[in-house]
Amino acid sequence: MSSRELYVDQGGAMQRFRAFLIAQGLKSTAQREAIARVFFASEGHLSLNQLLERAKAERDSVGYATVYRTMKLLAESGLASQHDFGGGETRFEPAVEGEHHDHLLCTRCGLIVEFEDPEIERLQASVARAHGFLVTSHRHEIYGLCAGCAAPPPG
């Protein structure tokens, strides 16, 4: 079981989302529940349109505006990470408490690869200290061509 599956199964993401809604004075509707369930069960970095398609398969009454608002609430609650990798399409992934990773992004095919590198983290901390910064968060995204796109065409 992956750390993301473990978090969804045992970390109480749905319960935390419901508690967040109550604290905000909002209702836990069937549409919000469907969107959140689909989101937490998904792998990868999903766009709003991808989430809409998957949520509509579970509950036909889900609309784009509800997906948009629900994902905004999930991000505000700390249960979703929001990314703008360029191309004008925001993507979301579940935020797993205590987990951090960075991204490699292919500018041709759109492949997104998550990676962790302790040396990069150490260097970032060292650079921040050298400049008198206390790091509270960061994002590291590397753009380029994946192996498939960088390979010369056969022939």
N, C-alpha and C positions, 0 to 999 in steps of 0.2 A: 504494500500500500504506500503510495507516495505521500510526502509531507502535506501536499495540498489536499489529498483525499482524507488523510488523518484529521486535518484541521476541520474540514467540512463535516466529517462524521462525528468527531469527538470534541471539536473546539466550540461547538454551539453557534456557528455563524448565523443560522436562521434565528435562533433565540436572541442573539445579540442584535440582529437587525430589527426584530420585533420590539425589543426593549428600547432601541434607539427611536423607532417610530413613536412609541408611547411617550417617551421623554420630550419629543418634538410636538406632541399633541396631534399626531397624524394617525390615521387608521391603517391597519394591516389588511389591505384588500386582496382579493383572490388574484388579481392581475399582478400586484406587487410581489405576492408570494411566488407566483409562477415565474416571474422574471428572476427573482433572487435564487430560486431553486435551480433554474437552468444555468444561471451564471456560476453558482458555486460548484455545479457538477461539470462545468466545461474546463477544458484545457486550453492553453494558449492565450492570445491577446485578441479579444473579440471586439468588433465594431458594433455600433448601435444597430446597424442593419442585420448583422449576424445574430445578435441577441434577439431582435424582433422576430426573425424567422424561426428561431428555436423556441421562443416563448409562445408564439402563435400555434406551434405544433402541439403545445401542451394546453393552451387556453386561447381559443380563437378570438376572444374579445380584446386581446392585448393590442394596443396601438403604439405607434412610434413615440408620441408625446409621453406616454406612460413609461416606456422603456427609458427615454431620456431622463425624466424626472426621477425614476427609481435608481438609475445608475448614479445620478448626482447625489442622491441620498446615501447610497452605498459608499461612495467616495467620501462624503462628509462624515460618515460614521467610522471611517478607517477600515472598512471591510473590503474595499476595492481600491486598486491603484489605477489612476488614469494616466494615459500616455498619449503624447502627440508626437508620433514618429515622422511627421511630415505627410504630405499628400492630402492634407485637409480632412483626415478621418481620425477621430479620437478612438483609442482602443482601451479596453479595460481588462484587468486580470485580478483574481482574488489576492488580497493582501494577507499574507501569512505572517502572524506576529513573530518577531524575532528572525525572520528570514529576509535576506537581501540578495539581490542579484542584479547584474548589469545586462546590457543587450548588444548584440551584433545585428545590424540590419542590412539586408541586401537591397540596394537601390534599384535593381532591375526587376527581380521577381517578387520582392516583398517578404522574403523569408526572415523570420525573427528567431534568433538563437539566444537563449538565456545562458549566462555563464557567471561563475564565481571565481575570483582570483585573489587570494590573500595578499599577494605581493602588490597588486594594484591598490587594495584597501590600505596597506601599510604606507605606500608612497603618497596616497591622498592625504592621510593623516599627517605625514611628515611635512608635506608642502603646506598644509593648513597651519600647522604649528609654527613653521618658519615665517609665516606671514601674520602670526598673531590671531588666527581664526580658530574658533571653536566650531567644529562641524556638527550641525544638527540634522542634516540630511543631505543627500546628493543623488544625482542621476548620472550614469555613465552610459553613453550610447555611442557605438562605433558604426559608421556608415561605410559601406563598400560593396563589393561583389562577392557573393558566396562562391564556393568552389565550382558549382555547376555553371554559374553565369560567367565566371572568370576564365573557364576553360576555353581554349581556342576551338572554333568549329571544326568538325572532322573534315578531312579532305584536303 
